[in-house]
Amino acid sequence: MQQLWMGGRWQSARDGGTTTVVNPADLTELAEIQVAGVGDMERAIGMARSTFDDGVWRNQPPEKRAAVLRGA
């Protein structure tokens, strides 16, 4: 089961909610994933704010930030 990516690592949803991802073309089930609740979103926002305030993300050159966002 796919977890949530927060704070640079995979983490479980606090409430354990899940959903099935379905291919709309043929309705086959592709994956079972966890669903973020309000608490998970607040936790992710707090982690992002902390990383920005600490300068870890903010001080990276734009090229490096772009590479991270592209998954390179």
C-alpha positions as CSV (number, residue, x, y, z in Angstrom):
1,M,0.0,0.0,0.0
2,Q,1.3,3.4,-1.0
3,Q,1.9,5.8,1.9
4,L,2.0,9.6,2.0
5,W,5.3,11.4,1.1
6,M,5.9,14.0,3.9
7,G,9.1,15.5,5.4
8,G,11.3,13.6,2.9
9,R,10.0,10.2,3.8
10,W,7.0,7.8,3.3
11,Q,4.6,8.0,6.3
12,S,1.3,6.4,7.1
13,A,-1.9,8.4,7.2
14,R,-3.0,9.1,10.7
15,D,-6.6,7.9,10.3
16,G,-5.7,4.9,8.1
17,G,-8.1,5.9,5.3
18,T,-7.5,4.3,1.9
19,T,-8.8,4.4,-1.6
20,T,-8.4,2.3,-4.7
21,V,-7.0,3.9,-7.9
22,V,-8.8,2.6,-11.0
23,N,-7.8,2.8,-14.6
24,P,-10.7,4.7,-16.2
25,A,-10.1,3.1,-19.6
26,D,-10.8,-0.5,-18.5
27,L,-11.7,-0.2,-14.8
28,T,-8.8,-2.4,-13.6
29,E,-7.6,-1.7,-10.1
30,L,-4.1,-0.1,-10.2
31,A,-3.2,0.5,-6.6
32,E,-4.5,0.8,-3.0
33,I,-3.3,4.1,-1.6
34,Q,-3.6,5.9,1.7
35,V,-5.7,9.1,1.9
36,A,-4.5,12.2,3.7
37,G,-6.9,13.6,6.3
38,V,-6.9,17.1,7.7
39,G,-4.3,16.2,10.4
40,D,-2.0,14.8,7.7
41,M,-2.3,18.0,5.7
42,E,-1.6,20.1,8.7
43,R,1.4,18.0,9.5
44,A,2.7,18.2,5.9
45,I,2.2,22.0,5.9
46,G,4.1,22.3,9.2
47,M,7.0,20.3,7.9
48,A,7.2,22.4,4.7
49,R,7.0,25.6,6.7
50,S,9.8,24.5,9.0
51,T,12.0,23.5,6.1
52,F,11.5,26.8,4.4
53,D,12.0,28.8,7.6
54,D,15.2,26.8,8.4
55,G,16.5,27.8,5.0
56,V,17.0,24.3,3.7
57,W,14.7,24.8,0.7
58,R,14.8,28.6,0.5
59,N,18.6,28.7,0.2
60,Q,18.8,26.2,-2.7
61,P,19.6,27.6,-6.1
62,P,16.6,27.7,-8.4
63,E,18.1,25.0,-10.7
64,K,18.4,22.6,-7.8
65,R,14.8,23.3,-6.6
66,A,13.6,22.7,-10.2
67,A,15.4,19.4,-10.4
68,V,13.9,18.2,-7.1
69,L,10.4,19.2,-8.3
70,R,11.0,17.3,-11.6
71,G,12.2,14.3,-9.7
72,A,15.6,14.4,-11.2
